[in-house]
Amino acid sequence: MEFCRLTDTDGGAKLSGVVITTHEGKPCTLRYRIRCDGKWRTRRARIRGWMGERKVRLKVKVDRSLRWYLNGEEQPEVEGCLDIDLALSPSTNLLPIRRLGLEVGGESAVRSAWLTFPALEFQLLEQTYRREGLREYFYSSRDGQFQRLLEVNDAGLVTSYPGIWEIDSALETT
């Protein structure tokens, strides 16, 4: 289960939320807060919570040269990435969708800093987004081995990620 909120900030946006799930049969609650600049590029993020007995406290920073840091340690494998992609949340697909601003039929390749779950380590994830319609994006990664047709709302938040996640329309607000 996930709850998220998108808010405008001075010179950018903030995507924040909480994911409640299980891992290895134990409760897992992770809160995230992602700050983007005015061009929808990730600038910093925090992920906090619990995975069973394991306490999670992650701080992500991206400098002007697009070097990524996780809890102060440089992450060279994701240098140059513009977007963070939290494996535990479909909401972070919003970031490249908003940043790219694709017209229907438009397509773009993206290199994302993918924070894996449950390891919570960064990996480079090459992705492709193709806008299929007003609210549909064809998404692929891992050289096309993973593909989904994503549906989004007016804000660009994913409402349908087939086989993985679906929004409860009774809870959706604008």
N, C-alpha and C positions, 0 to 999 in steps of 0.2 A: 504494500500500500504506500502511496506517496501523496503528499500534499505539497504544493509549491505556490510561489507568489512571484510575480514579475513587477518590479517598480522602477520608475524613472528616478535617476539621481542627478546631481549636478554633473553635467558632462558625460553621462553614460546611463547604465542600467544595472540593476541588481536582481539576480535570480536566486531565490532562497527557498528552502524546503526541508522536508523531513521524509525519510524512507524508513518504513517499518517492515521488516521481513524476518526470516530465520536463516541461520547458517549452521550447518551440521546439527540441526535439531535444537539450536539455542536461539533465543530472541536476539534480534539485531535492530538497533535504532541508530540511524545516522542523520545528522542535520548538516546541511550544506548552505554556504552563502558564496555566491560568485559575483564579482564586480567586473563590469566591462566598461571600456571607454566608449566615446560617442560613435565609434565605428564598429561596435560590437566585438571588439577583440578582448579576450580574457586578460585581465590585469592582475587579479589575485582571487584566492578562494580559501575557504576554511571548511573542513569537514570534521565534525566532532560527534562522539557518541560511543556506543558499545556494540561489540560483536561477541555475544556470550559474555565471558569474563574479561575479554580484551578491551581495554579502553583505547579509543581512537581519538587522536588530536593531530590533525594535519593542517599545515599552513602552506599554501602555494603562492608564489610570487613570480611574476613575469616582468623582467626589466625592459627597458627601451630597445635593447638589442635582441629581444625575443629569446633571452636565456631564461629557462625555467628553473625554479628552486622548489624543493619539497623539504619542509622543515629545515631550511637553510642550506641544504645540499643541492648543488647544481645537478640538473638532469639533462645531460648532453644528448640523449637519445630523442628528446622532444624539442630541441632547440629549433627555433624558427616557426613553431606552431602558433596559430592565432587563437585556437579554440581548445577549451578543456572539454573532455567527454567523460562523464562519470558513468562507468559501466553499470552502476546500480540505478541509474535514472534515465528515462527517456526524455526528460525535460531539457537536458543539455543539447539535444538536437536543435533546439530553438536558436542557439548561438550562431552556427553557420547559416541556418535558414534566414535569420534576420540580417546577418552580415552580408551575405551574398546578394540578397534582393533579386533573385532570379525572376525573369519573366516566364510565362508558360512556354515550355519547350526548351528553356535554357538549362544548361548543365555546367557543373563546375567540380573539379577535384579539390579535395581538402585534406590537409595533413593535420590531424588532431592529436593532442596530448591526452591519451586514453588512460584514465586511472582505473586499473583493473579491480575486479572484485572476486574473491575476498582478499587477494594479496595486497591491494591498495598500493600498487607500484605503477609508475608511468611506463607506457609503451607507445611508440609511434603507431598510429592507426591511419592508414590512407583510406579515404572515403570518397564517394561520389554522390552528389545530390543532383537530381534532374527534376525540374518542376513539371509535373504531369497535368496539373489543373489548378484551379484557384486554391484548393486546400489539399492537394496531393503532391507528394514528393517521392520519387523512386530513390531509394537509398541502397548503396552497396558498399561493401568493404571486403578486405582480405582477398583482393584480386577477383571480386565478383562471387566468391564462395558464399558470402552472406548477403542476402537481398531481401528487402521488404518495401512495400508500398505504404508510406506513412501518411496518415491524415492529420491535419493540424487545424487549430481554431484561428480566429481572426488575429490573435496575437502572435501566432506561429508556434504555440505549444502543441506538442503531439497529443492527439486524442485517441489515435489507434496505431498500435505497433503490433501487427498481427502475430499471434503465437507467443507474444511476450507480455503485452500490456495493453489494457483498454481502459479508457476513462469511464467512470460511473457518471453518466450524463446528469443524474439527479444531483450530483455534487458540483458540477462545473459552474463556475461563475465567470463573469468577464472583468 
